[in-house]
Amino acid sequence: MPADSTPSVGGASSAPGDSMHRTVDAIASPTGLYTLDIGGFRVPAHAFDARDRIQALTGIEAWVVAASNGSAETHRVVLGIFSSQERAGAAAKTLLSTQTLSEASVVPLPKRSARQ
């Protein structure tokens, strides 16, 4: 990920020197659907570039969830739609163990209107 990436949400980032980020249990999703949060970017263009790269690499649809205007939040990149936390966690574990991703957190799937 580019230098402007940030740790995963929910405290999932690993300590410096760890070789792999951990996955964390997501909070309950009101829709029952989950996705993988795979990184955040301050610059929107970097988020869209990362989305395109990871989507091409994995063959799994990915989106950018834009930060609120004027906020200090980052633009999040999310990957896939999963029907349970367990399925999302298994996908994250596979993508991390094969070093396809360097970080992944299971999070509730954002509303369609929030995904780009």
Secondary structure, 3 states (H helix, E strand, C coil): CCCCEECCHHHCCCCCCCCCCCCCCCCCCCCCCEEEEEEEECCHHHHHHHHHHHHHHHCCCEEEECCCCCCCCCEEEEEEEECCHHHHHHHHHHHHHCCCCCCCEEEECCCHHHEC
